[in-house]
Amino acid sequence: MDGSMNAEAQERFSPDYSIHPGEILAETLQVRSISSAEFALRCGISEEQVCQIVNGRESISLEMATTFERILGIRASLWMNLESAWSRRLLPSSRSADPSDS
């Protein structure tokens, strides 16, 4: 294998968009025919909280991601990566990483 192919293999897919993890949760529940009330009961949270997550108005904590993994079999790391990407998307693009610019 030549050097250029090796470099290509090491590149990672990095989309220029993100989605709230609630969208994935909504699709997963729909495909599995699980109501938000049933899912809330299984998770030990309120149905309102599930609706807030599904509608993108509430974040997913590590504890919640771990519960989702236990209930749905979808790794907590996926939920946390989605949440992290979404949170980064919400940061103002004009914010400077250099504190001396302040």
C-alpha positions, 0 to 999 in steps of 0.5 A: 500500500502506498503512502497516499492510500494510507493517508486516505484510509486514516481520514474520518468522515466529518459532516458539516451538519449535526442533528439533535439526538432527540431526532434519533430517539424519535425515529428509534421509538417509532421503528420499534413501536415504543410509545413515549409513555412506555419508553419513559416508564422503562427509563424511569423519567416523565413522558414530558421529559421524553417529549422535551428530548424528542423535540430538541428542547432538552439535552441528553446527560451521560446518565440518560445516555447510559439508560438509553443504552440499557433500554434500546441497545444503542451505545451511550457513546453514540448518544453523547457524540450526537449531543456533543456535536449538537452543542458545538453547533449551537456555539456562536461561530464568531466566538474566538478560541484566542482569549487575547482577542477579548 
